Amino acid sequence: MRWWCSTRASRGSLHCCGATLRLCADGGANRVYDDMPLLLPHLDASDVRKRYKPDVIKGDMDSIRKEVLEFYANMGTKVVDESHDQDTTDLHKCVAYICDWAQKLDKSNLCILVAGALGGRFDHEIGNINVLCRFSTIRIILLSDDCLIHLLPRTHRHEIHIQSSVEGPHCGLVPIGTPSGSTTTTGLQWDLNETEMKFGGLISTSNLVKEDKITVQSDSDLLWTITIKKP
């Protein structure tokens, strides 16, 4: 079961029609409003915006344009203003909304795709990565036009099935939160064998996928990243 959240949505990542719930994090609504008609130039822009509207817009409302907010509100989009909360990011607010909305559902089947989560300001990127750690029991995938990132919690042995037609070959594994005293992988060009990784030492960047299935076991939470192939 998929949820879609736009933070600063890239043009290549907006068309998530199979999602159960579609949210925009504040100014992400501007990009949906502006860019969806560009993806479907043969259709009337107003019709496109009405067809591909978010179900919810949530955040501190400091980035969304007034005309965009009014357009979607008039179309029935739910607007949740949390400008009183300046201690969490807009993405955090959206993920929390999804968790509350889906609290009676099986979380093992929950997958949140976040378009436009990477690129732009570095502090925004770090804030979005921090959301992965704060909601470590939920599968959240950060997307850009170039790559994806998701968390591999240390509590599990992970199997990653590569869709070679749309992703790879470049990939990386980066310890997050604490150094890794031991990480072991299979299926990579340069596999790790009980390898220590930490900032200031070795981290696995610019690696390559070699097999269709990658396995990862670590004593630390890791970020997995892989490139996305452009059409």
Short mmCIF file of the C-alpha atoms (twelve columns), coordinates in Angstrom:
data_MODEL
# 
_entry.id   MODEL 
# 
loop_
_atom_site.group_PDB 
_atom_site.id 
_atom_site.type_symbol 
_atom_site.label_atom_id 
_atom_site.label_alt_id 
_atom_site.label_comp_id 
_atom_site.label_asym_id 
_atom_site.label_seq_id 
_atom_site.Cartn_x 
_atom_site.Cartn_y 
_atom_site.Cartn_z 
_atom_site.pdbx_PDB_model_num 
ATOM 1   C CA . MET A 1   0.000   0.000  0.000   1 
ATOM 2   C CA . ARG A 2   1.585   3.240  -1.151  1 
ATOM 3   C CA . TRP A 3   1.344   6.816  0.009   1 
ATOM 4   C CA . TRP A 4   2.768   9.656  -2.021  1 
ATOM 5   C CA . CYS A 5   4.188   12.813 -0.541  1 
ATOM 6   C CA . SER A 6   5.574   15.753 -2.486  1 
ATOM 7   C CA . THR A 7   8.060   18.051 -0.757  1 
ATOM 8   C CA . ARG A 8   9.581   19.940 -3.675  1 
ATOM 9   C CA . ALA A 9   8.433   17.620 -6.370  1 
ATOM 10  C CA . SER A 10  10.637  16.980 -9.369  1 
ATOM 11  C CA . ARG A 11  8.963   16.765 -12.729 1 
ATOM 12  C CA . GLY A 12  9.923   13.135 -13.224 1 
ATOM 13  C CA . SER A 13  8.398   11.995 -9.951  1 
ATOM 14  C CA . LEU A 14  4.963   13.571 -9.808  1 
ATOM 15  C CA . HIS A 15  2.776   11.030 -11.557 1 
ATOM 16  C CA . CYS A 16  2.084   8.582  -8.686  1 
ATOM 17  C CA . CYS A 17  -1.470  7.727  -9.582  1 
ATOM 18  C CA . GLY A 18  -1.507  4.358  -7.825  1 
ATOM 19  C CA . ALA A 19  -1.077  5.870  -4.383  1 
ATOM 20  C CA . THR A 20  -3.742  5.346  -1.726  1 
ATOM 21  C CA . LEU A 21  -3.213  8.830  -0.332  1 
ATOM 22  C CA . ARG A 22  -1.480  11.832 -1.903  1 
ATOM 23  C CA . LEU A 23  -0.035  14.608 0.240   1 
ATOM 24  C CA . CYS A 24  1.885   17.774 -0.485  1 
ATOM 25  C CA . ALA A 25  4.246   19.164 2.100   1 
ATOM 26  C CA . ASP A 26  3.545   22.898 1.980   1 
ATOM 27  C CA . GLY A 27  5.354   24.344 -1.071  1 
ATOM 28  C CA . GLY A 28  5.412   20.963 -2.782  1 
ATOM 29  C CA . ALA A 29  1.888   21.895 -3.880  1 
ATOM 30  C CA . ASN A 30  3.359   24.745 -5.968  1 
ATOM 31  C CA . ARG A 31  5.412   22.277 -7.983  1 
ATOM 32  C CA . VAL A 32  2.474   19.930 -8.519  1 
ATOM 33  C CA . TYR A 33  0.344   22.874 -9.650  1 
ATOM 34  C CA . ASP A 34  3.036   24.259 -11.964 1 
ATOM 35  C CA . ASP A 35  4.602   21.096 -13.355 1 
ATOM 36  C CA . MET A 36  1.795   18.573 -13.861 1 
ATOM 37  C CA . PRO A 37  0.475   20.459 -16.917 1 
ATOM 38  C CA . LEU A 38  4.004   20.449 -18.354 1 
ATOM 39  C CA . LEU A 39  4.067   16.657 -18.171 1 
ATOM 40  C CA . LEU A 40  0.790   16.475 -20.116 1 
ATOM 41  C CA . PRO A 41  1.050   19.406 -22.552 1 
ATOM 42  C CA . HIS A 42  -1.577  17.976 -24.914 1 
ATOM 43  C CA . LEU A 43  -4.256  18.363 -22.235 1 
ATOM 44  C CA . ASP A 44  -5.900  21.463 -20.832 1 
ATOM 45  C CA . ALA A 45  -3.863  22.710 -17.845 1 
ATOM 46  C CA . SER A 46  -6.903  23.298 -15.651 1 
ATOM 47  C CA . ASP A 47  -8.220  19.782 -16.326 1 
ATOM 48  C CA . VAL A 48  -4.828  18.299 -15.453 1 
ATOM 49  C CA . ARG A 49  -4.667  20.194 -12.166 1 
ATOM 50  C CA . LYS A 50  -8.165  19.067 -11.236 1 
ATOM 51  C CA . ARG A 51  -7.411  15.444 -12.097 1 
ATOM 52  C CA . TYR A 52  -4.093  15.206 -10.267 1 
ATOM 53  C CA . LYS A 53  -4.826  17.131 -7.106  1 
ATOM 54  C CA . PRO A 54  -3.424  16.191 -3.683  1 
ATOM 55  C CA . ASP A 55  -5.740  14.776 -1.060  1 
ATOM 56  C CA . VAL A 56  -4.010  16.732 1.702   1 
ATOM 57  C CA . ILE A 57  -1.675  19.724 1.971   1 
ATOM 58  C CA . LYS A 58  0.111   19.913 5.298   1 
ATOM 59  C CA . GLY A 59  2.887   22.061 6.745   1 
ATOM 60  C CA . ASP A 60  3.605   25.435 8.240   1 
ATOM 61  C CA . MET A 61  2.265   27.160 5.100   1 
ATOM 62  C CA . ASP A 62  5.230   29.461 4.638   1 
ATOM 63  C CA . SER A 63  5.986   28.368 1.054   1 
ATOM 64  C CA . ILE A 64  2.724   27.586 -0.716  1 
ATOM 65  C CA . ARG A 65  1.431   30.385 -2.936  1 
ATOM 66  C CA . LYS A 66  -1.954  31.867 -2.047  1 
ATOM 67  C CA . GLU A 67  -3.523  31.109 -5.431  1 
ATOM 68  C CA . VAL A 68  -2.347  27.485 -5.280  1 
ATOM 69  C CA . LEU A 69  -3.738  27.013 -1.786  1 
ATOM 70  C CA . GLU A 70  -7.080  28.529 -2.792  1 
ATOM 71  C CA . PHE A 71  -7.280  26.420 -5.967  1 
ATOM 72  C CA . TYR A 72  -6.788  23.111 -4.203  1 
ATOM 73  C CA . ALA A 73  -8.934  24.068 -1.201  1 
ATOM 74  C CA . ASN A 74  -11.779 24.876 -3.594  1 
ATOM 75  C CA . MET A 75  -11.229 21.454 -5.226  1 
ATOM 76  C CA . GLY A 76  -11.759 19.697 -1.901  1 
ATOM 77  C CA . THR A 77  -8.160  19.166 -0.831  1 
ATOM 78  C CA . LYS A 78  -7.831  19.043 2.956   1 
ATOM 79  C CA . VAL A 79  -5.514  21.786 4.253   1 
ATOM 80  C CA . VAL A 80  -3.783  21.206 7.609   1 
ATOM 81  C CA . ASP A 81  -1.994  24.320 8.873   1 
ATOM 82  C CA . GLU A 82  0.611   23.468 11.502  1 
ATOM 83  C CA . SER A 83  2.417   26.799 11.546  1 
ATOM 84  C CA . HIS A 84  2.400   26.600 15.355  1 
ATOM 85  C CA . ASP A 85  4.869   23.682 15.169  1 
ATOM 86  C CA . GLN A 86  8.346   24.890 14.208  1 
ATOM 87  C CA . ASP A 87  10.185  21.934 15.746  1 
ATOM 88  C CA . THR A 88  9.430   19.446 12.953  1 
ATOM 89  C CA . THR A 89  9.846   19.643 9.189   1 
ATOM 90  C CA . ASP A 90  6.957   19.639 6.744   1 
ATOM 91  C CA . LEU A 91  7.893   16.106 5.672   1 
ATOM 92  C CA . HIS A 92  7.802   14.964 9.299   1 
ATOM 93  C CA . LYS A 93  4.331   16.471 9.623   1 
ATOM 94  C CA . CYS A 94  3.148   14.617 6.509   1 
ATOM 95  C CA . VAL A 95  4.581   11.265 7.590   1 
ATOM 96  C CA . ALA A 96  2.979   11.689 11.021  1 
ATOM 97  C CA . TYR A 97  -0.347  12.388 9.279   1 
ATOM 98  C CA . ILE A 98  -0.021  9.192  7.236   1 
ATOM 99  C CA . CYS A 99  0.801   7.162  10.362  1 
ATOM 100 C CA . ASP A 100 -2.301  8.496  12.130  1 
ATOM 101 C CA . TRP A 101 -4.437  7.924  9.037   1 
ATOM 102 C CA . ALA A 102 -3.204  4.341  8.654   1 
ATOM 103 C CA . GLN A 103 -2.933  3.401  12.325  1 
ATOM 104 C CA . LYS A 104 -5.318  0.440  11.952  1 
ATOM 105 C CA . LEU A 105 -3.530  -0.925 8.878   1 
ATOM 106 C CA . ASP A 106 -0.647  -3.389 8.690   1 
ATOM 107 C CA . LYS A 107 2.480   -1.212 8.735   1 
ATOM 108 C CA . SER A 108 4.539   -3.970 7.076   1 
ATOM 109 C CA . ASN A 109 2.726   -3.210 3.808   1 
ATOM 110 C CA . LEU A 110 3.066   0.555  4.105   1 
ATOM 111 C CA . CYS A 111 5.394   2.349  1.696   1 
ATOM 112 C CA . ILE A 112 5.737   6.124  1.491   1 
ATOM 113 C CA . LEU A 113 7.253   7.570  -1.683  1 
ATOM 114 C CA . VAL A 114 8.575   11.112 -1.255  1 
ATOM 115 C CA . ALA A 115 9.060   12.998 -4.529  1 
ATOM 116 C CA . GLY A 116 11.422  15.959 -4.627  1 
ATOM 117 C CA . ALA A 117 13.066  15.014 -1.318  1 
ATOM 118 C CA . LEU A 118 16.617  15.397 -2.625  1 
ATOM 119 C CA . GLY A 119 18.383  18.262 -4.352  1 
ATOM 120 C CA . GLY A 120 18.237  21.928 -3.499  1 
ATOM 121 C CA . ARG A 121 19.253  23.105 -0.045  1 
ATOM 122 C CA . PHE A 122 21.522  20.722 1.834   1 
ATOM 123 C CA . ASP A 123 19.871  21.361 5.201   1 
ATOM 124 C CA . HIS A 124 16.507  20.371 3.695   1 
ATOM 125 C CA . GLU A 125 18.035  17.131 2.434   1 
ATOM 126 C CA . ILE A 126 19.491  16.357 5.853   1 
ATOM 127 C CA . GLY A 127 16.149  17.138 7.472   1 
ATOM 128 C CA . ASN A 128 14.434  14.683 5.118   1 
ATOM 129 C CA . ILE A 129 17.036  12.000 5.843   1 
ATOM 130 C CA . ASN A 130 16.463  12.590 9.560   1 
ATOM 131 C CA . VAL A 131 12.791  11.757 8.999   1 
ATOM 132 C CA . LEU A 132 13.889  8.287  7.820   1 
ATOM 133 C CA . CYS A 133 15.581  7.791  11.185  1 
ATOM 134 C CA . ARG A 134 12.714  9.198  13.251  1 
ATOM 135 C CA . PHE A 135 10.246  6.846  11.510  1 
ATOM 136 C CA . SER A 136 12.658  3.922  11.194  1 
ATOM 137 C CA . THR A 137 9.946   1.238  11.385  1 
ATOM 138 C CA . ILE A 138 8.197   2.585  8.281   1 
ATOM 139 C CA . ARG A 139 9.434   2.118  4.729   1 
ATOM 140 C CA . ILE A 140 10.007  5.619  3.369   1 
ATOM 141 C CA . ILE A 141 11.736  6.151  0.022   1 
ATOM 142 C CA . LEU A 142 13.195  9.562  -0.801  1 
ATOM 143 C CA . LEU A 143 13.208  10.242 -4.553  1 
ATOM 144 C CA . SER A 144 14.885  12.671 -6.898  1 
ATOM 145 C CA . ASP A 145 15.359  12.666 -10.661 1 
ATOM 146 C CA . ASP A 146 18.758  11.022 -10.131 1 
ATOM 147 C CA . CYS A 147 18.540  8.597  -7.207  1 
ATOM 148 C CA . LEU A 148 16.578  7.153  -4.325  1 
ATOM 149 C CA . ILE A 149 17.448  6.708  -0.648  1 
ATOM 150 C CA . HIS A 150 15.894  4.569  2.036   1 
ATOM 151 C CA . LEU A 151 16.870  3.327  5.481   1 
ATOM 152 C CA . LEU A 152 18.068  -0.202 6.222   1 
ATOM 153 C CA . PRO A 153 17.445  -0.678 9.971   1 
ATOM 154 C CA . ARG A 154 20.044  -2.741 11.809  1 
ATOM 155 C CA . THR A 155 17.282  -4.947 13.234  1 
ATOM 156 C CA . HIS A 156 16.907  -6.881 9.971   1 
ATOM 157 C CA . ARG A 157 18.886  -8.716 7.316   1 
ATOM 158 C CA . HIS A 158 17.887  -7.007 4.092   1 
ATOM 159 C CA . GLU A 159 17.296  -8.352 0.587   1 
ATOM 160 C CA . ILE A 160 17.152  -5.671 -2.097  1 
ATOM 161 C CA . HIS A 161 15.781  -6.789 -5.461  1 
ATOM 162 C CA . ILE A 162 17.189  -4.609 -8.220  1 
ATOM 163 C CA . GLN A 163 14.970  -3.489 -11.074 1 
ATOM 164 C CA . SER A 164 17.795  -3.034 -13.546 1 
ATOM 165 C CA . SER A 165 15.572  -1.428 -16.174 1 
ATOM 166 C CA . VAL A 166 14.964  1.611  -13.965 1 
ATOM 167 C CA . GLU A 167 17.742  1.701  -11.349 1 
ATOM 168 C CA . GLY A 168 21.485  1.257  -10.957 1 
ATOM 169 C CA . PRO A 169 24.237  0.503  -11.437 1 
ATOM 170 C CA . HIS A 170 25.801  3.025  -9.025  1 
ATOM 171 C CA . CYS A 171 24.908  2.578  -5.384  1 
ATOM 172 C CA . GLY A 172 26.129  3.227  -1.860  1 
ATOM 173 C CA . LEU A 173 25.780  2.210  1.777   1 
ATOM 174 C CA . VAL A 174 26.307  4.859  4.438   1 
ATOM 175 C CA . PRO A 175 26.122  4.366  8.231   1 
ATOM 176 C CA . ILE A 176 23.710  6.763  9.887   1 
ATOM 177 C CA . GLY A 177 23.376  7.586  13.570  1 
ATOM 178 C CA . THR A 178 26.285  5.450  14.740  1 
ATOM 179 C CA . PRO A 179 29.368  3.902  13.095  1 
ATOM 180 C CA . SER A 180 29.064  0.347  11.824  1 
ATOM 181 C CA . GLY A 181 31.416  -2.136 13.436  1 
ATOM 182 C CA . SER A 182 30.478  -4.868 10.975  1 
ATOM 183 C CA . THR A 183 28.639  -4.754 7.638   1 
ATOM 184 C CA . THR A 184 28.433  -7.659 5.210   1 
ATOM 185 C CA . THR A 185 26.942  -7.592 1.715   1 
ATOM 186 C CA . THR A 186 26.482  -9.829 -1.312  1 
ATOM 187 C CA . GLY A 187 25.709  -8.886 -4.909  1 
ATOM 188 C CA . LEU A 188 27.871  -5.759 -5.153  1 
ATOM 189 C CA . GLN A 189 30.941  -5.143 -7.278  1 
ATOM 190 C CA . TRP A 190 32.863  -4.412 -4.076  1 
ATOM 191 C CA . ASP A 191 31.194  -6.445 -1.339  1 
ATOM 192 C CA . LEU A 192 31.736  -5.725 2.339   1 
ATOM 193 C CA . ASN A 193 32.825  -8.560 4.619   1 
ATOM 194 C CA . GLU A 194 32.297  -7.693 8.287   1 
ATOM 195 C CA . THR A 195 33.632  -4.276 7.309   1 
ATOM 196 C CA . GLU A 196 33.798  -1.324 9.677   1 
ATOM 197 C CA . MET A 197 32.302  1.890  8.293   1 
ATOM 198 C CA . LYS A 198 32.213  5.374  9.786   1 
ATOM 199 C CA . PHE A 199 32.533  9.020  8.834   1 
ATOM 200 C CA . GLY A 200 36.197  9.891  8.936   1 
ATOM 201 C CA . GLY A 201 36.944  6.350  7.770   1 
ATOM 202 C CA . LEU A 202 35.559  4.013  5.129   1 
ATOM 203 C CA . ILE A 203 32.024  4.363  3.742   1 
ATOM 204 C CA . SER A 204 30.763  2.505  0.688   1 
ATOM 205 C CA . THR A 205 30.166  5.088  -2.035  1 
ATOM 206 C CA . SER A 206 30.420  4.751  -5.833  1 
ATOM 207 C CA . ASN A 207 29.811  1.022  -5.541  1 
ATOM 208 C CA . LEU A 208 28.065  -0.943 -8.305  1 
ATOM 209 C CA . VAL A 209 25.280  -3.501 -8.278  1 
ATOM 210 C CA . LYS A 210 26.472  -6.788 -9.769  1 
ATOM 211 C CA . GLU A 211 23.531  -9.125 -9.108  1 
ATOM 212 C CA . ASP A 212 19.752  -8.854 -9.263  1 
ATOM 213 C CA . LYS A 213 19.570  -9.399 -5.502  1 
ATOM 214 C CA . ILE A 214 21.641  -7.541 -2.918  1 
ATOM 215 C CA . THR A 215 21.837  -8.692 0.693   1 
ATOM 216 C CA . VAL A 216 22.905  -6.442 3.564   1 
ATOM 217 C CA . GLN A 217 23.503  -7.233 7.232   1 
ATOM 218 C CA . SER A 218 24.862  -4.604 9.614   1 
ATOM 219 C CA . ASP A 219 25.092  -3.751 13.305  1 
ATOM 220 C CA . SER A 220 24.235  -0.145 12.431  1 
ATOM 221 C CA . ASP A 221 21.406  1.573  10.588  1 
ATOM 222 C CA . LEU A 222 22.474  2.219  6.996   1 
ATOM 223 C CA . LEU A 223 21.290  4.441  4.177   1 
ATOM 224 C CA . TRP A 224 20.935  2.606  0.885   1 
ATOM 225 C CA . THR A 225 21.131  4.752  -2.235  1 
ATOM 226 C CA . ILE A 226 21.019  3.795  -5.894  1 
ATOM 227 C CA . THR A 227 20.846  5.785  -9.102  1 
ATOM 228 C CA . ILE A 228 17.647  6.055  -11.121 1 
ATOM 229 C CA . LYS A 229 17.900  5.644  -14.882 1 
ATOM 230 C CA . LYS A 230 16.415  8.438  -16.952 1 
ATOM 231 C CA . PRO A 231 14.149  7.566  -19.908 1 
# 
